[in-house]
Amino acid sequence: MEFSSKLLENAVNEVSMLPGIGKRTALRLVLHLLRQPDTQTEQLAEALMKFRNEIKLCQSCHNISDVALCEICANTNRDGTIICVVEDVRDVMAIESTAQFRGLYHVLGGKISPMDGIGPHDLTIESLVRKVKEGEVKELIFALSSTIEGDTTNFYIYKQLEGTDVKTSTIARGIAVGDELEYADEVTLGRSIINRVPFENSLKTS
């Protein structure tokens, strides 16, 4: 792609680094911003910088938050005895959109993947195990994607909790094997939460 302006080329290159955005889409977005009033571009830039500089991670569940304790963890109407274990923030949003889960979450920040150099200590597994052993958690729901990496992560956490009284379950496999949680429709995802099964059962069928 040839550019008549180095400034335009630099802007397109930066935007195209965002996931799912190629050079042509990036060019369309950059030219759209160029046609807008200066104030709109300035507000966008300010919002992104403010987000980047001031965003926090919840000290309890590691979800994105504006304050030390996210709104979900701070909500006294939520059931703190049930924790849904997810890969990242997008999965929290996906499950919340179903309105079928009233417990709390724990965001791992990824899943175990030796091929990508991601081990257990790169995730928030340690704080999850500590939370279970020290707190009043009665059930963990594994809601990671149905991939080898997701299953490996589930099993690793399960083994770390041996000797505890916590119940472990996994979402029903209405989610196709290999699918990412965030792309599941709300009805399917909601039903998979409601119809969750004991984690031990998933070991027998996998």
C-alpha positions as CSV (number, residue, x, y, z in Angstrom):
1,M,0.0,0.0,0.0
2,E,1.5,3.3,-1.1
3,F,1.0,6.5,1.0
4,S,1.3,10.1,-0.1
5,S,2.1,11.1,3.5
6,K,4.5,9.7,6.1
7,L,2.2,10.9,8.8
8,L,-0.7,9.0,7.3
9,E,1.4,5.9,6.9
10,N,2.6,6.0,10.5
11,A,-1.0,6.5,11.8
12,V,-2.3,3.5,9.7
13,N,0.6,1.3,10.8
14,E,-0.2,2.0,14.5
15,V,-4.0,1.4,14.1
16,S,-3.4,-1.8,12.1
17,M,-1.5,-3.3,15.1
18,L,-4.9,-3.6,16.9
19,P,-6.4,-7.1,16.8
20,G,-8.6,-7.8,13.9
21,I,-7.8,-4.6,12.0
22,G,-5.9,-4.9,8.7
23,K,-4.2,-2.1,6.8
24,R,-7.3,-1.2,4.7
25,T,-9.6,-1.0,7.7
26,A,-6.9,1.0,9.5
27,L,-6.7,3.4,6.6
28,R,-10.5,3.9,6.6
29,L,-10.5,4.6,10.4
30,V,-7.6,7.1,10.2
31,L,-9.2,9.0,7.2
32,H,-12.5,9.0,9.2
33,L,-10.8,10.7,12.1
34,L,-9.1,13.1,9.8
35,R,-12.6,14.3,8.6
36,Q,-13.9,14.8,12.1
37,P,-13.5,17.9,14.2
38,D,-10.2,18.2,16.1
39,T,-12.1,18.0,19.4
40,Q,-13.4,14.5,18.6
41,T,-9.9,13.1,17.9
42,E,-8.6,14.9,21.0
43,Q,-11.3,13.3,23.2
44,L,-10.6,9.9,21.8
45,A,-6.9,10.3,22.5
46,E,-7.6,11.7,26.0
47,A,-10.0,8.8,26.8
48,L,-7.4,6.2,25.7
49,M,-4.6,7.8,27.7
50,K,-6.8,8.2,30.8
51,F,-7.8,4.6,30.5
52,R,-4.2,3.4,30.0
53,N,-2.8,5.5,32.9
54,E,-5.6,5.2,35.5
55,I,-7.1,1.7,35.0
56,K,-6.7,-0.7,37.9
57,L,-7.1,-4.4,38.4
58,C,-9.4,-5.5,41.2
59,Q,-7.3,-6.6,44.2
60,S,-9.7,-9.5,44.7
61,C,-10.7,-11.0,41.3
62,H,-8.2,-9.2,38.9
63,N,-11.0,-7.8,36.8
64,I,-10.6,-4.4,35.3
65,S,-11.8,-1.7,37.7
66,D,-11.7,2.0,38.4
67,V,-11.1,1.4,42.1
68,A,-9.3,-1.1,44.3
69,L,-12.4,-3.4,44.5
70,C,-14.5,-3.8,41.3
71,E,-18.2,-3.3,41.3
72,I,-18.9,-7.0,41.1
73,C,-16.8,-7.9,44.1
74,A,-18.1,-4.9,46.1
75,N,-21.8,-5.9,45.4
76,T,-23.1,-7.4,48.7
77,N,-26.0,-9.1,46.7
78,R,-23.5,-11.4,44.9
79,D,-22.8,-14.9,46.3
80,G,-19.2,-14.9,47.5
81,T,-19.2,-18.7,48.1
82,I,-19.2,-19.4,44.3
83,I,-16.4,-18.2,42.1
84,C,-16.4,-18.5,38.3
85,V,-12.8,-18.9,37.0
86,V,-12.3,-17.2,33.6
87,E,-9.4,-16.5,31.3
88,D,-9.8,-12.7,30.8
89,V,-12.0,-9.7,31.3
90,R,-14.0,-10.4,28.0
91,D,-15.2,-13.6,29.5
92,V,-16.6,-11.8,32.6
93,M,-18.5,-9.5,30.3
94,A,-19.8,-12.4,28.2
95,I,-21.1,-14.3,31.3
96,E,-22.5,-11.2,32.9
97,S,-24.5,-10.5,29.7
98,T,-26.4,-13.8,30.3
99,A,-27.7,-12.6,33.7
100,Q,-27.6,-16.3,34.8
101,F,-24.7,-16.0,37.3
102,R,-24.8,-14.2,40.6
103,G,-21.5,-15.3,42.2
104,L,-18.1,-13.7,41.9
105,Y,-15.3,-14.2,39.4
106,H,-11.5,-14.8,39.3
107,V,-9.7,-13.6,36.1
108,L,-6.6,-15.7,35.5
109,G,-5.1,-13.4,32.8
110,G,-4.6,-16.2,30.3
111,K,-4.3,-20.0,30.3
112,I,-1.3,-22.4,30.7
113,S,0.4,-22.7,27.3
114,P,4.0,-24.1,27.3
115,M,4.2,-23.5,23.5
116,D,3.7,-19.8,24.2
117,G,5.9,-19.8,27.2
118,I,3.0,-19.3,29.7
119,G,3.2,-21.3,32.9
120,P,1.1,-21.4,36.0
121,H,3.2,-18.7,37.7
122,D,2.4,-16.2,34.9
123,L,-1.3,-16.4,35.8
124,T,-3.2,-15.5,39.0
125,I,-3.6,-19.1,40.0
126,E,-1.7,-18.7,43.2
127,S,-4.0,-16.0,44.5
128,L,-7.0,-18.1,43.5
129,V,-5.8,-21.1,45.5
130,R,-5.0,-18.9,48.5
131,K,-8.5,-17.3,48.2
132,V,-10.1,-20.8,48.3
133,K,-8.0,-22.0,51.2
134,E,-8.4,-18.9,53.3
135,G,-12.0,-17.9,52.5
136,E,-15.5,-19.1,52.4
137,V,-15.5,-20.4,48.9
138,K,-17.7,-23.5,48.4
139,E,-17.6,-24.0,44.6
140,L,-15.3,-23.1,41.8
141,I,-16.8,-23.1,38.3
142,F,-14.2,-23.6,35.5
143,A,-15.3,-21.5,32.6
144,L,-12.3,-21.5,30.4
145,S,-12.4,-22.1,26.6
146,S,-12.8,-25.7,25.5
147,T,-9.2,-26.0,24.2
148,I,-6.2,-28.2,25.3
149,E,-4.8,-25.1,27.0
150,G,-8.1,-24.5,28.8
151,D,-8.4,-28.1,29.9
152,T,-4.8,-28.1,31.1
153,T,-5.3,-25.0,33.2
154,N,-8.5,-26.4,34.7
155,F,-6.7,-29.7,35.7
156,Y,-3.8,-27.8,37.1
157,I,-6.0,-25.7,39.4
158,Y,-8.0,-28.8,40.3
159,K,-4.8,-30.6,41.5
160,Q,-3.8,-27.6,43.5
161,L,-7.0,-27.8,45.4
162,E,-6.7,-31.4,46.4
163,G,-7.4,-31.8,50.1
164,T,-9.9,-28.9,50.3
165,D,-13.6,-29.2,50.6
166,V,-14.3,-26.9,47.7
167,K,-16.6,-28.3,45.0
168,T,-15.3,-27.9,41.4
169,S,-17.5,-27.9,38.4
170,T,-17.2,-27.0,34.7
171,I,-19.6,-25.3,32.4
172,A,-21.7,-27.8,30.3
173,R,-20.2,-28.4,26.9
174,G,-22.8,-26.6,25.0
175,I,-19.7,-24.6,24.0
176,A,-18.1,-26.4,21.1
177,V,-14.6,-27.8,21.6
178,G,-12.1,-25.3,20.6
179,D,-14.4,-22.3,20.9
180,E,-13.6,-19.2,22.8
181,L,-16.1,-18.2,25.5
182,E,-16.5,-14.6,24.3
183,Y,-17.9,-15.7,21.0
184,A,-20.7,-17.9,22.4
185,D,-24.2,-16.6,22.2
186,E,-25.9,-15.5,25.5
187,V,-28.5,-18.3,25.5
188,T,-25.9,-21.1,25.0
189,L,-23.5,-19.6,27.5
190,G,-26.3,-19.0,30.1
191,R,-27.4,-22.6,29.8
192,S,-23.9,-23.9,30.1
193,I,-23.5,-22.0,33.4
194,I,-26.8,-23.3,34.8
195,N,-26.2,-26.9,33.7
196,R,-22.6,-27.1,34.9
197,V,-21.3,-30.5,35.8
198,P,-18.8,-31.7,38.4
199,F,-15.3,-31.3,37.1
200,E,-14.5,-35.0,37.9
201,N,-17.1,-35.9,35.3
202,S,-15.3,-33.9,32.6
203,L,-12.1,-35.8,33.3
204,K,-13.9,-39.1,32.7
205,T,-15.3,-38.0,29.3
206,S,-12.2,-36.1,28.0
